[in-house]
Amino acid sequence: MSTTTVIGASIIVDGEISGEGRLVVQGTVRGRVQVKTAVQVERTGAVDAEVDTDQALISGTVKGRVSARTRVELTPDGRMSGDLKAPRILIADGAQFRGNVDMDERG
Amino acid sequence: MAGTPGIIGKGIRIKGELSGTGDLVIEGTVEGRVQLDNHLIIESSGAVSAQIDVERLTVLGRAAGDIEARTKVELKASARVEGDIRAPSVVLEDGAAFRGTIHMEVGIPEELL
């Protein structure tokens, strides 16, 4: 059973978010995110956290460490500062990124 | 102007502070503190163990803690709530389970007393 959680644009979460399903961030999240299936940071989203997920799609602002088991994609609106760890990483033209990249070979 | 509504899905657990101005529906678990300028709905699968400070609260699931609402707190038939509820209007539907204290106060400012 897959659920989608939406942190609305006016919502601020300060703490730990964990679980399964898809997390869509339109607001602000500070702390730690550990969500099994996917984390999607929308344009209005701002994440200052350690993120651990399967698939990350970043169109907003992310500061911290993002660890994805499948892939990370930064779209043209994405801005990230921190470390990326994933077997597949896509950074679109226009995206801004600064930090370490670790594409470890994991089947 | 109300912000975008949010949904904390069933498989999600939040430990910490949650604040904002939009409506929020909780189907998962939240521990800590929730501060909303609008309507908070704790769905039947939701469990909130926190200090709750909202405009309006509707509970269909579980809640424990200090609850303060500026307009109304409504416990539906499936609600199981424990704690202190402070609001001008508190409604318990037939079937709702509650243990704690209820203060139905209209917030009268100190100056007027």
Backbone of each chain as ProteinMPNN parsed JSONL, in Angstrom:
{"seq_chain_A": "MSTTTVIGASIIVDGEISGEGRLVVQGTVRGRVQVKTAVQVERTGAVDAEVDTDQALISGTVKGRVSARTRVELTPDGRMSGDLKAPRILIADGAQFRGNVDMDERG", "coords_chain_A": {"N_chain_A": [[0.848, -1.19, 0.0], [0.676, 2.081, -0.996], [1.271, 5.324, 0.054], [0.7, 8.854, -0.264], [2.268, 11.591, 1.069], [1.758, 14.947, 1.725], [3.496, 17.785, 2.399], [2.305, 20.717, 2.906], [2.627, 24.03, 1.372], [2.597, 25.989, 3.363], [3.443, 24.754, 5.608], [5.63, 23.87, 8.277], [8.009, 21.596, 9.24], [9.793, 20.44, 11.932], [11.96, 18.212, 12.748], [11.844, 14.646, 12.766], [10.996, 12.756, 9.939], [9.597, 9.781, 9.029], [9.005, 6.651, 7.309], [6.827, 4.971, 4.943], [6.1, 5.17, 1.433], [5.25, 7.99, -0.608], [6.786, 11.108, -0.283], [5.926, 14.397, -0.556], [7.266, 17.507, -0.677], [6.286, 20.705, -0.161], [6.562, 22.679, 1.502], [8.482, 23.528, 4.386], [11.11, 21.575, 5.691], [12.999, 20.481, 8.372], [15.674, 18.704, 9.655], [15.47, 15.356, 9.745], [14.883, 12.995, 7.215], [13.409, 10.005, 6.389], [12.193, 8.167, 4.222], [10.668, 5.553, 2.616], [9.881, 5.153, -0.228], [9.796, 7.446, -2.14], [11.054, 10.808, -2.362], [9.993, 13.979, -2.958], [10.892, 17.133, -3.681], [9.279, 20.018, -4.094], [9.027, 23.088, -6.058], [8.522, 25.175, -4.24], [9.444, 24.054, -2.007], [11.623, 23.577, 0.83], [14.292, 21.992, 2.103], [16.194, 21.125, 4.841], [18.076, 18.928, 5.739], [18.943, 15.486, 6.602], [18.534, 13.183, 4.188], [17.055, 10.117, 3.348], [16.241, 7.801, 1.048], [14.46, 5.993, -1.612], [14.148, 7.077, -4.136], [14.817, 10.313, -5.268], [13.512, 13.468, -6.137], [14.316, 16.566, -7.015], [13.171, 19.788, -7.044], [13.245, 22.003, -5.7], [14.733, 23.616, -2.903], [17.492, 22.162, -1.362], [19.383, 21.329, 1.427], [21.996, 19.589, 2.723], [22.409, 16.082, 3.285], [21.789, 13.772, 0.812], [20.673, 10.595, 0.286], [20.074, 8.079, -1.897], [18.554, 5.063, -2.904], [17.956, 4.313, -5.496], [17.802, 6.529, -7.498], [18.708, 10.016, -8.013], [17.32, 13.054, -8.95], [17.886, 16.256, -10.133], [15.971, 18.91, -11.031], [15.627, 21.655, -13.439], [14.885, 23.775, -11.703], [15.936, 23.024, -9.351], [17.926, 23.361, -6.406], [20.767, 22.581, -4.764], [22.802, 21.983, -1.905], [25.261, 20.141, -0.626], [25.776, 16.637, 0.134], [25.528, 14.031, -2.247], [24.347, 10.799, -2.661], [23.969, 8.147, -4.686], [23.125, 5.561, -7.068], [22.407, 6.441, -9.576], [22.46, 9.585, -10.978], [20.907, 12.538, -11.938], [21.402, 15.686, -13.201], [19.813, 18.455, -14.183], [20.022, 20.909, -16.858], [20.482, 24.101, -15.683], [19.932, 23.563, -13.09], [21.23, 23.957, -9.771], [24.071, 22.937, -8.051], [26.123, 22.015, -5.329], [28.66, 20.256, -3.872], [29.569, 16.967, -2.629], [29.658, 14.048, -4.675], [28.616, 10.768, -4.78], [28.574, 8.009, -6.544], [27.942, 5.143, -5.918], [28.507, 1.803, -6.948], [25.877, -0.109, -6.984], [23.949, -2.931, -7.328]], "CA_chain_A": [[0.0, 0.0, 0.0], [1.52, 3.256, -1.098], [0.536, 6.541, 0.4], [1.411, 10.08, -0.563], [2.184, 12.604, 2.107], [2.068, 16.26, 1.185], [3.773, 18.827, 3.384], [1.856, 21.894, 2.171], [3.534, 25.176, 1.284], [2.649, 26.806, 4.569], [3.762, 23.903, 6.748], [7.034, 23.726, 8.677], [8.24, 20.44, 10.099], [11.104, 20.484, 12.558], [12.057, 16.933, 13.437], [12.105, 13.476, 11.941], [9.887, 12.185, 9.177], [10.0, 8.458, 8.581], [7.885, 5.816, 6.907], [6.781, 4.44, 3.59], [5.237, 5.897, 0.517], [5.859, 9.117, -1.281], [6.73, 12.357, 0.467], [6.017, 15.567, -1.427], [7.513, 18.655, 0.188], [6.049, 22.02, -0.751], [6.858, 23.605, 2.589], [9.823, 23.491, 4.965], [11.41, 20.435, 6.541], [14.326, 20.575, 8.965], [15.953, 17.572, 10.532], [15.817, 14.084, 9.139], [13.817, 12.379, 6.434], [13.747, 8.632, 6.032], [10.946, 7.681, 3.655], [11.07, 4.444, 1.763], [9.77, 5.071, -1.678], [10.278, 8.602, -2.889], [10.971, 12.132, -1.77], [9.895, 14.954, -4.031], [10.91, 18.486, -3.147], [8.736, 20.874, -5.139], [9.694, 24.395, -6.199], [8.405, 25.986, -3.021], [9.948, 23.271, -0.886], [12.959, 23.85, 1.346], [14.645, 20.896, 3.002], [17.497, 21.257, 5.49], [17.994, 17.664, 6.468], [19.572, 14.291, 6.077], [17.448, 12.494, 3.481], [17.351, 8.741, 3.01], [15.046, 7.323, 0.348], [14.774, 5.193, -2.785], [14.214, 7.945, -5.298], [14.622, 11.71, -4.896], [13.301, 14.395, -7.245], [14.499, 17.864, -6.38], [12.858, 20.976, -7.832], [13.284, 23.122, -4.757], [16.014, 23.846, -2.246], [17.88, 21.118, -0.422], [20.692, 21.496, 2.044], [22.22, 18.421, 3.575], [22.901, 14.872, 2.646], [20.722, 12.988, 0.204], [21.105, 9.25, -0.007], [18.956, 7.41, -2.558], [18.925, 3.727, -3.333], [17.786, 4.163, -6.94], [18.297, 7.685, -8.249], [18.421, 11.378, -7.6], [17.211, 13.936, -10.11], [17.73, 17.68, -9.863], [15.366, 19.53, -12.208], [16.189, 22.998, -13.64], [14.63, 24.663, -10.562], [16.535, 22.459, -8.144], [19.13, 23.957, -5.875], [21.195, 21.759, -3.658], [24.125, 22.15, -1.342], [25.436, 19.025, 0.295], [26.314, 15.413, -0.454], [24.588, 13.176, -2.944], [24.821, 9.432, -2.804], [22.968, 7.364, -5.416], [23.734, 4.911, -8.219], [22.111, 7.23, -10.77], [22.216, 10.986, -10.638], [20.633, 13.399, -13.075], [21.349, 17.106, -12.868], [19.339, 19.116, -15.401], [20.605, 22.192, -17.191], [19.766, 25.129, -14.926], [19.96, 23.206, -11.67], [22.45, 24.371, -9.085], [24.499, 21.943, -7.086], [27.47, 22.148, -4.799], [28.916, 19.25, -2.843], [30.17, 15.706, -3.042], [28.799, 13.095, -5.363], [29.102, 9.406, -4.626], [27.704, 7.101, -7.292], [28.5, 3.826, -5.652], [27.932, 0.795, -7.84], [25.138, -1.13, -6.258], [22.953, -3.543, -8.216]], "C_chain_A": [[0.878, 1.232, 0.0], [0.704, 4.495, -0.775], [1.366, 7.752, 0.004], [1.174, 11.063, 0.563], [2.571, 13.93, 1.493], [2.301, 17.226, 2.333], [3.473, 20.126, 2.639], [2.793, 23.083, 2.283], [3.645, 25.989, 2.568], [3.068, 26.012, 5.792], [5.27, 23.833, 6.996], [7.14, 22.516, 9.587], [9.659, 20.488, 10.614], [11.26, 19.184, 13.321], [12.354, 15.81, 12.473], [10.867, 13.001, 11.228], [10.345, 10.824, 8.686], [8.779, 7.671, 8.153], [7.982, 5.351, 5.483], [5.888, 5.275, 2.714], [6.011, 7.036, -0.116], [5.708, 10.363, -0.438], [6.916, 13.519, -0.495], [6.166, 16.792, -0.531], [7.304, 19.951, -0.573], [6.383, 23.093, 0.273], [8.289, 23.443, 3.063], [10.01, 22.279, 5.859], [12.838, 20.56, 7.05], [14.55, 19.354, 9.837], [16.359, 16.34, 9.759], [14.628, 13.477, 8.413], [14.24, 10.979, 6.015], [12.461, 8.001, 5.517], [11.249, 6.728, 2.524], [10.989, 4.668, 0.264], [10.323, 6.29, -2.423], [10.135, 9.884, -2.092], [11.008, 13.128, -2.908], [9.868, 16.337, -3.41], [10.459, 19.422, -4.258], [9.395, 22.246, -5.121], [9.645, 25.242, -4.939], [8.996, 25.269, -1.814], [11.36, 23.641, -0.489], [13.272, 22.78, 2.375], [16.051, 21.085, 3.523], [17.617, 20.013, 6.359], [18.858, 16.591, 5.862], [18.436, 13.483, 5.467], [17.879, 11.11, 3.038], [16.113, 8.16, 2.337], [15.439, 6.427, -0.822], [15.03, 6.108, -3.973], [13.942, 9.382, -4.886], [14.504, 12.568, -6.138], [13.326, 15.788, -6.641], [14.241, 19.005, -7.339], [12.898, 22.209, -6.95], [14.673, 23.245, -4.176], [16.315, 22.745, -1.246], [19.269, 21.395, 0.115], [20.899, 20.291, 2.933], [22.704, 17.243, 2.773], [21.734, 14.085, 2.09], [21.273, 11.646, -0.229], [19.926, 8.521, -0.629], [19.4, 6.061, -3.08], [18.809, 3.539, -4.834], [18.363, 5.344, -7.717], [17.95, 9.004, -7.612], [18.347, 12.227, -8.863], [17.023, 15.376, -9.65], [17.16, 18.31, -11.132], [15.928, 20.952, -12.344], [15.957, 23.971, -12.484], [15.326, 24.187, -9.288], [17.805, 23.163, -7.733], [19.57, 23.135, -4.681], [22.617, 22.029, -3.214], [24.3, 21.022, -0.342], [25.999, 17.819, -0.418], [25.216, 14.573, -1.08], [25.169, 11.781, -3.03], [23.727, 8.615, -3.466], [23.652, 6.703, -6.605], [23.5, 5.669, -9.528], [21.793, 8.645, -10.353], [22.009, 11.794, -11.903], [20.588, 14.838, -12.598], [21.001, 17.861, -14.139], [20.035, 20.449, -15.619], [19.806, 23.282, -16.488], [19.771, 24.841, -13.443], [21.265, 23.707, -11.07], [22.818, 23.346, -8.035], [25.918, 22.202, -6.618], [27.656, 21.096, -3.728], [29.544, 18.006, -3.43], [29.177, 14.807, -3.724], [29.426, 11.711, -5.24], [28.147, 8.483, -5.37], [28.22, 5.696, -7.073], [27.772, 2.77, -6.458], [27.225, -0.26, -7.024], [24.072, -1.678, -7.176], [21.611, -3.422, -7.582]], "O_chain_A": [[1.719, 1.411, 0.881], [-0.406, 4.68, -1.272], [2.593, 7.679, -0.055], [0.039, 11.332, 0.956], [3.595, 14.033, 0.817], [1.407, 17.46, 3.147], [4.284, 20.586, 1.835], [3.643, 23.141, 3.171], [4.678, 26.607, 2.826], [3.053, 26.54, 6.904], [6.07, 23.748, 6.064], [6.435, 22.426, 10.592], [10.612, 20.566, 9.839], [10.746, 19.058, 14.433], [13.043, 16.007, 11.472], [9.807, 12.856, 11.837], [11.365, 10.718, 8.005], [7.659, 7.967, 8.568], [9.057, 5.331, 4.884], [5.021, 6.001, 3.2], [7.242, 7.046, -0.154], [4.622, 10.646, 0.069], [7.941, 13.616, -1.17], [5.288, 17.079, 0.284], [8.042, 20.263, -1.507], [6.474, 24.275, -0.06], [9.202, 23.247, 2.261], [9.156, 21.988, 6.696], [13.774, 20.723, 6.267], [13.705, 19.011, 10.665], [17.448, 16.277, 9.188], [13.512, 13.449, 8.932], [15.276, 10.786, 5.379], [11.723, 7.375, 6.277], [11.989, 7.051, 1.595], [11.956, 4.392, -0.447], [11.226, 6.157, -3.248], [9.233, 10.034, -1.268], [11.932, 13.129, -3.721], [8.928, 16.68, -2.692], [11.166, 19.602, -5.249], [10.227, 22.528, -4.259], [10.604, 25.94, -4.61], [9.039, 25.828, -0.718], [12.193, 23.974, -1.332], [12.597, 22.674, 3.398], [16.999, 21.194, 2.745], [17.305, 20.034, 7.55], [19.425, 16.744, 4.78], [17.479, 13.137, 6.16], [18.935, 10.943, 2.428], [15.06, 8.036, 2.963], [16.619, 6.131, -1.006], [15.998, 5.937, -4.715], [12.941, 9.652, -4.222], [15.285, 12.427, -7.079], [12.455, 16.144, -5.847], [14.967, 19.19, -8.315], [12.617, 23.32, -7.4], [15.67, 23.01, -4.859], [15.492, 22.432, -0.386], [20.207, 21.659, -0.638], [20.074, 20.001, 3.799], [23.327, 17.39, 1.721], [20.793, 13.765, 2.816], [22.219, 11.569, -1.012], [18.89, 8.353, 0.016], [20.491, 5.928, -3.634], [19.495, 2.687, -5.398], [19.298, 5.181, -8.5], [17.038, 9.11, -6.792], [19.208, 12.13, -9.738], [16.116, 15.678, -8.875], [17.788, 18.254, -12.189], [16.638, 21.411, -11.449], [16.745, 24.897, -12.296], [15.302, 24.874, -8.267], [18.646, 23.516, -8.56], [18.836, 23.005, -3.702], [23.512, 22.27, -4.025], [23.587, 20.946, 0.659], [26.634, 17.956, -1.464], [24.127, 14.422, -0.526], [26.322, 11.592, -3.416], [22.666, 8.409, -2.876], [24.653, 7.218, -7.104], [24.286, 5.558, -10.468], [20.956, 8.877, -9.48], [22.823, 11.748, -12.825], [19.822, 15.174, -11.695], [21.802, 17.906, -15.072], [20.569, 21.044, -14.683], [18.593, 23.381, -16.671], [19.632, 25.75, -12.625], [22.27, 23.86, -11.764], [21.983, 22.937, -7.229], [26.797, 22.559, -7.403], [26.886, 21.048, -2.769], [29.992, 17.994, -4.576], [27.992, 14.804, -3.391], [30.6, 11.509, -5.552], [27.046, 8.204, -4.895], [28.867, 5.123, -7.95], [26.555, 2.839, -6.629], [27.838, -1.163, -6.455], [23.335, -0.887, -7.766], [20.616, -3.87, -8.153]]}, "seq_chain_B": "MAGTPGIIGKGIRIKGELSGTGDLVIEGTVEGRVQLDNHLIIESSGAVSAQIDVERLTVLGRAAGDIEARTKVELKASARVEGDIRAPSVVLEDGAAFRGTIHMEVGIPEELL", "coords_chain_B": {"N_chain_B": [[-5.457, 34.485, 4.026], [-5.692, 31.171, 3.374], [-3.221, 28.616, 3.576], [-1.754, 26.031, 1.469], [-3.419, 22.857, 1.671], [-2.289, 20.12, 3.722], [-1.211, 16.688, 3.797], [-0.546, 14.132, 5.935], [0.461, 11.11, 5.255], [-0.642, 7.636, 5.69], [1.515, 5.801, 6.127], [3.452, 7.265, 7.327], [5.582, 8.733, 9.8], [6.019, 11.299, 12.053], [8.31, 12.968, 14.061], [8.555, 15.506, 16.102], [8.3, 19.029, 15.598], [5.501, 20.541, 14.126], [4.296, 23.039, 12.143], [2.142, 25.642, 10.807], [0.043, 27.36, 8.357], [-1.942, 26.281, 6.863], [-4.683, 23.951, 6.151], [-4.661, 20.728, 7.644], [-4.378, 17.22, 7.287], [-4.105, 14.363, 9.139], [-3.076, 11.151, 8.708], [-1.258, 9.448, 9.528], [1.334, 9.034, 11.974], [2.065, 11.342, 14.54], [4.352, 12.82, 16.707], [4.97, 15.026, 19.277], [4.729, 18.26, 18.653], [2.064, 20.219, 17.438], [1.148, 22.945, 15.581], [-1.199, 24.901, 14.246], [-2.721, 27.27, 12.073], [-5.152, 26.746, 11.195], [-7.526, 24.305, 10.209], [-7.262, 21.191, 11.738], [-7.332, 17.815, 11.012], [-7.609, 14.716, 12.376], [-7.413, 11.709, 11.086], [-9.089, 8.447, 10.977], [-7.071, 6.548, 10.981], [-5.075, 7.928, 12.065], [-2.684, 8.932, 14.589], [-1.972, 11.006, 17.115], [0.353, 12.238, 19.307], [0.754, 14.692, 21.143], [1.368, 18.205, 21.804], [-1.2, 20.171, 20.971], [-2.105, 22.933, 19.099], [-4.385, 24.711, 17.671], [-6.618, 26.142, 15.162], [-8.999, 24.884, 14.704], [-10.185, 21.629, 15.489], [-10.681, 18.287, 14.422], [-11.352, 15.063, 15.359], [-10.93, 11.755, 14.366], [-9.501, 9.653, 14.928], [-6.784, 8.716, 16.989], [-5.728, 10.635, 19.801], [-3.495, 12.207, 22.039], [-2.682, 14.319, 24.672], [-2.095, 17.853, 25.319], [-4.634, 19.844, 24.259], [-5.505, 22.625, 22.39], [-7.84, 24.75, 20.99], [-8.907, 27.398, 18.884], [-11.499, 27.736, 17.966], [-13.235, 25.323, 17.731], [-13.497, 21.956, 18.957], [-13.907, 18.744, 17.825], [-14.909, 15.531, 18.553], [-15.229, 12.657, 16.858], [-17.287, 9.68, 16.383], [-15.446, 7.549, 16.202], [-13.295, 8.407, 17.581], [-10.54, 8.393, 19.898], [-9.494, 9.831, 22.607], [-7.184, 11.361, 24.844], [-6.482, 13.572, 27.407], [-6.062, 17.147, 27.946], [-8.54, 19.339, 27.007], [-9.039, 22.434, 25.538], [-11.228, 24.784, 24.526], [-13.611, 26.998, 22.889], [-15.825, 25.625, 22.04], [-16.745, 22.3, 22.423], [-17.299, 19.204, 21.107], [-18.644, 16.009, 21.521], [-19.177, 13.123, 19.817], [-21.641, 10.472, 19.771], [-20.242, 7.558, 20.91], [-17.645, 8.341, 20.828], [-14.551, 8.175, 22.593], [-13.259, 9.447, 25.517], [-10.86, 10.717, 27.811], [-10.064, 12.808, 30.413], [-9.685, 16.351, 30.857], [-12.038, 18.927, 30.205], [-12.147, 22.197, 29.124], [-14.355, 24.599, 28.459], [-13.789, 27.404, 27.317], [-14.304, 30.77, 26.517], [-12.061, 32.787, 25.056], [-11.38, 35.219, 27.05], [-9.899, 38.297, 27.131], [-7.379, 39.42, 29.396], [-7.611, 42.147, 30.051], [-10.313, 42.732, 30.012], [-11.463, 41.512, 32.145]], "CA_chain_B": [[-5.479, 33.517, 2.918], [-5.233, 29.877, 3.889], [-2.156, 27.999, 2.792], [-2.138, 24.773, 0.811], [-3.656, 21.789, 2.643], [-1.26, 19.108, 3.765], [-1.673, 15.366, 4.222], [0.497, 13.237, 6.442], [-0.071, 9.808, 4.872], [-0.727, 6.541, 6.64], [2.758, 5.106, 6.456], [4.45, 8.241, 7.747], [5.699, 9.058, 11.214], [6.775, 12.524, 12.278], [8.669, 13.197, 15.458], [9.105, 16.85, 16.159], [7.328, 20.106, 15.587], [4.822, 20.768, 12.863], [3.522, 24.269, 12.264], [1.778, 26.2, 9.514], [-1.208, 28.105, 8.287], [-2.934, 25.616, 6.02], [-5.395, 22.843, 6.762], [-3.807, 19.541, 7.653], [-5.026, 15.951, 7.574], [-3.104, 13.401, 9.597], [-3.486, 9.745, 8.646], [-0.139, 8.698, 10.081], [1.635, 9.26, 13.383], [2.83, 12.545, 14.845], [4.709, 12.935, 18.115], [5.694, 16.27, 19.533], [3.941, 19.478, 18.767], [1.402, 20.634, 16.205], [0.623, 24.295, 15.716], [-1.792, 25.214, 12.949], [-3.644, 28.387, 12.105], [-6.378, 26.38, 10.509], [-8.242, 23.108, 10.634], [-6.509, 19.943, 11.808], [-8.199, 16.637, 11.048], [-6.877, 13.483, 12.656], [-8.24, 10.671, 10.493], [-9.248, 7.254, 11.812], [-5.802, 5.832, 11.096], [-4.088, 8.845, 12.629], [-2.404, 8.904, 16.014], [-1.176, 12.179, 17.432], [0.701, 12.32, 20.712], [1.438, 15.974, 21.051], [0.731, 19.425, 22.248], [-1.889, 20.633, 19.78], [-2.551, 24.307, 19.212], [-4.937, 24.926, 16.331], [-7.82, 26.953, 15.025], [-10.113, 23.958, 14.814], [-9.717, 20.243, 15.487], [-11.66, 17.211, 14.271], [-10.636, 13.82, 15.607], [-11.598, 10.489, 14.053], [-8.523, 8.634, 15.306], [-6.305, 8.805, 18.361], [-4.966, 11.818, 20.173], [-3.161, 12.295, 23.456], [-1.89, 15.511, 24.931], [-2.794, 19.1, 25.609], [-5.249, 20.317, 23.027], [-6.092, 23.937, 22.485], [-8.364, 25.181, 19.695], [-9.519, 28.714, 19.005], [-12.939, 27.729, 17.712], [-14.019, 24.142, 18.061], [-12.896, 20.629, 18.95], [-14.97, 17.778, 17.612], [-14.48, 14.14, 18.627], [-16.217, 11.837, 16.15], [-17.583, 8.393, 17.019], [-14.294, 6.649, 16.239], [-12.179, 9.067, 18.256], [-10.087, 7.965, 21.211], [-8.663, 10.964, 22.993], [-6.849, 11.484, 26.25], [-5.734, 14.798, 27.654], [-6.764, 18.365, 28.32], [-9.049, 20.053, 25.836], [-9.419, 23.802, 25.848], [-11.789, 25.395, 23.32], [-14.923, 27.577, 23.174], [-16.844, 24.625, 21.755], [-16.217, 20.938, 22.388], [-18.394, 18.296, 20.759], [-18.314, 14.583, 21.543], [-20.224, 12.339, 19.147], [-21.947, 9.216, 20.439], [-19.255, 6.551, 20.527], [-16.303, 8.884, 21.059], [-14.002, 7.83, 23.894], [-12.41, 10.536, 25.981], [-10.522, 10.748, 29.229], [-9.264, 13.998, 30.685], [-10.419, 17.537, 31.297], [-12.507, 19.815, 29.147], [-12.437, 23.576, 29.53], [-14.971, 25.337, 27.346], [-13.604, 28.818, 27.648], [-14.207, 31.747, 25.45], [-10.863, 33.507, 25.484], [-11.603, 36.614, 27.446], [-8.599, 38.914, 27.399], [-7.173, 39.866, 30.783], [-8.036, 43.546, 30.27], [-11.758, 42.861, 30.15], [-11.966, 40.824, 33.344]], "C_chain_B": [[-4.91, 32.201, 3.423], [-4.142, 29.308, 2.983], [-2.644, 26.711, 2.145], [-2.401, 23.699, 1.868], [-2.521, 20.778, 2.597], [-1.874, 17.79, 4.18], [-0.482, 14.579, 4.712], [-0.056, 11.832, 6.243], [0.063, 8.742, 5.936], [0.597, 5.926, 7.054], [3.821, 6.019, 7.02], [4.402, 8.524, 9.239], [6.561, 10.305, 11.365], [7.031, 12.7, 13.752], [9.265, 14.585, 15.522], [7.994, 17.872, 16.158], [6.789, 20.366, 14.209], [4.047, 22.064, 13.02], [3.17, 24.795, 10.89], [0.444, 26.899, 9.54], [-2.26, 27.404, 7.445], [-3.71, 24.577, 6.803], [-4.49, 21.623, 6.704], [-4.618, 18.309, 8.015], [-3.942, 14.969, 7.985], [-3.681, 11.995, 9.552], [-2.412, 8.866, 9.269], [0.047, 9.02, 11.553], [2.448, 10.529, 13.576], [3.078, 12.604, 16.347], [5.419, 14.239, 18.32], [4.758, 17.439, 19.692], [3.329, 19.853, 17.427], [0.767, 21.988, 16.417], [0.101, 24.751, 14.358], [-2.754, 26.373, 13.07], [-4.964, 28.043, 11.449], [-6.941, 25.076, 11.059], [-7.338, 21.886, 10.622], [-7.495, 18.787, 11.901], [-7.323, 15.421, 11.296], [-7.783, 12.349, 12.191], [-8.26, 9.4, 11.339], [-7.958, 6.458, 11.969], [-4.732, 6.693, 11.769], [-3.918, 8.692, 14.123], [-1.488, 10.072, 16.319], [-0.934, 12.25, 18.929], [1.479, 13.614, 20.84], [0.679, 17.081, 21.734], [0.103, 20.001, 20.98], [-2.458, 22.02, 20.005], [-3.067, 24.716, 17.836], [-6.153, 25.845, 16.354], [-9.035, 26.06, 15.304], [-9.612, 22.53, 14.709], [-10.866, 19.264, 15.32], [-10.906, 15.904, 14.412], [-11.482, 12.606, 15.256], [-10.712, 9.326, 14.497], [-8.113, 8.811, 16.755], [-5.521, 10.08, 18.626], [-4.702, 11.792, 21.665], [-2.34, 13.541, 23.651], [-2.736, 16.698, 25.305], [-3.333, 19.643, 24.311], [-5.871, 21.676, 23.254], [-6.562, 24.36, 21.104], [-9.071, 26.514, 19.864], [-11.01, 28.705, 18.73], [-13.629, 26.467, 18.225], [-13.201, 22.86, 18.031], [-14.034, 19.629, 18.817], [-14.401, 16.37, 17.66], [-15.564, 13.293, 17.977], [-16.345, 10.481, 16.824], [-16.375, 7.469, 17.141], [-13.113, 7.23, 17.014], [-11.856, 8.436, 19.604], [-9.084, 9.007, 21.666], [-8.406, 10.986, 24.484], [-6.072, 12.763, 26.451], [-6.609, 15.945, 28.091], [-7.257, 19.044, 27.071], [-9.529, 21.429, 26.263], [-9.933, 24.433, 24.562], [-13.146, 26.004, 23.661], [-16.052, 26.565, 22.951], [-16.218, 23.251, 21.662], [-17.395, 20.0, 22.158], [-17.92, 16.851, 20.8], [-19.467, 13.824, 20.904], [-20.454, 11.047, 19.922], [-20.969, 8.147, 19.985], [-17.826, 7.027, 20.768], [-15.843, 8.497, 22.462], [-13.05, 8.931, 24.318], [-12.104, 10.389, 27.46], [-9.648, 11.959, 29.473], [-10.137, 15.139, 31.151], [-10.857, 18.347, 30.108], [-12.771, 21.192, 29.74], [-13.064, 24.266, 28.341], [-14.898, 26.803, 27.686], [-13.67, 29.661, 26.411], [-13.055, 32.623, 25.887], [-11.122, 34.954, 25.8], [-10.271, 37.229, 27.815], [-8.547, 39.454, 28.816], [-7.784, 41.237, 31.042], [-9.54, 43.678, 30.543], [-12.316, 42.25, 31.434], [-12.129, 41.794, 34.519]], "O_chain_B": [[-3.758, 32.143, 3.853], [-4.16, 29.508, 1.768], [-3.815, 26.351, 2.266], [-1.679, 23.633, 2.863], [-1.874, 20.6, 1.566], [-2.92, 17.757, 4.83], [0.485, 14.384, 3.977], [-0.944, 11.406, 6.98], [0.766, 8.904, 6.933], [0.776, 5.566, 8.218], [4.971, 5.609, 7.18], [3.337, 8.55, 9.855], [7.687, 10.361, 10.869], [6.128, 12.603, 14.583], [10.375, 14.807, 15.038], [6.894, 17.621, 16.649], [7.539, 20.405, 13.233], [3.227, 22.187, 13.93], [3.82, 24.442, 9.906], [-0.202, 27.022, 10.581], [-3.379, 27.905, 7.33], [-3.434, 24.344, 7.98], [-3.65, 21.506, 5.812], [-5.442, 18.34, 8.93], [-2.971, 14.768, 7.257], [-4.641, 11.679, 10.255], [-2.633, 7.679, 9.509], [-0.914, 9.246, 12.288], [3.415, 10.765, 12.852], [2.158, 12.461, 17.152], [6.379, 14.539, 17.611], [4.086, 17.597, 20.711], [4.003, 19.808, 16.397], [-0.053, 22.167, 17.317], [0.88, 24.963, 13.429], [-3.512, 26.467, 14.035], [-5.79, 28.915, 11.18], [-6.831, 24.798, 12.254], [-6.717, 21.582, 9.604], [-8.379, 18.777, 12.758], [-6.409, 15.132, 10.523], [-8.799, 12.06, 12.823], [-7.519, 9.297, 12.317], [-7.769, 5.77, 12.973], [-3.617, 6.232, 12.01], [-4.864, 8.367, 14.841], [-0.356, 10.124, 15.838], [-1.873, 12.313, 19.722], [2.698, 13.643, 20.67], [-0.461, 16.929, 22.172], [0.813, 20.286, 20.015], [-3.192, 22.261, 20.963], [-2.282, 25.031, 16.942], [-6.638, 26.257, 17.408], [-9.956, 26.432, 16.032], [-8.708, 22.247, 13.922], [-11.897, 19.382, 15.983], [-9.944, 15.651, 13.687], [-12.591, 12.433, 15.762], [-11.12, 8.166, 14.447], [-8.947, 9.025, 17.636], [-4.753, 10.543, 17.783], [-5.563, 11.409, 22.458], [-1.407, 13.803, 22.893], [-3.931, 16.577, 25.573], [-2.58, 19.877, 23.366], [-6.659, 21.869, 24.179], [-5.786, 24.338, 20.149], [-9.753, 26.741, 20.864], [-11.725, 29.582, 19.214], [-14.52, 26.551, 19.07], [-12.321, 22.695, 17.187], [-14.996, 19.654, 19.584], [-13.5, 16.044, 16.886], [-16.685, 13.217, 18.481], [-15.587, 10.17, 17.743], [-16.291, 6.687, 18.088], [-12.053, 6.61, 17.091], [-12.74, 8.008, 20.346], [-7.959, 9.058, 21.169], [-9.285, 10.674, 25.287], [-5.101, 13.017, 25.738], [-7.738, 15.757, 28.543], [-6.473, 19.302, 26.158], [-10.307, 21.578, 27.205], [-9.173, 24.603, 23.609], [-13.779, 25.576, 24.627], [-17.1, 26.639, 23.592], [-15.266, 23.049, 20.908], [-18.364, 20.001, 22.918], [-16.911, 16.507, 20.185], [-20.598, 13.875, 21.389], [-19.571, 10.582, 20.643], [-20.879, 7.861, 18.791], [-16.908, 6.217, 20.897], [-16.636, 8.49, 23.403], [-12.144, 9.304, 23.573], [-12.957, 9.995, 28.255], [-8.614, 12.128, 28.826], [-11.187, 14.933, 31.758], [-10.138, 18.449, 29.115], [-13.508, 21.34, 30.714], [-12.402, 24.498, 27.329], [-15.822, 27.372, 28.268], [-13.138, 29.288, 25.365], [-13.077, 33.154, 26.998], [-11.087, 35.813, 24.919], [-9.585, 36.74, 28.713], [-9.559, 39.893, 29.362], [-8.389, 41.478, 32.087], [-9.982, 44.611, 31.215], [-13.484, 42.442, 31.769], [-12.541, 41.385, 35.604]]}, "name": "protein", "num_of_chains": 2, "seq": "MSTTTVIGASIIVDGEISGEGRLVVQGTVRGRVQVKTAVQVERTGAVDAEVDTDQALISGTVKGRVSARTRVELTPDGRMSGDLKAPRILIADGAQFRGNVDMDERGMAGTPGIIGKGIRIKGELSGTGDLVIEGTVEGRVQLDNHLIIESSGAVSAQIDVERLTVLGRAAGDIEARTKVELKASARVEGDIRAPSVVLEDGAAFRGTIHMEVGIPEELL"}
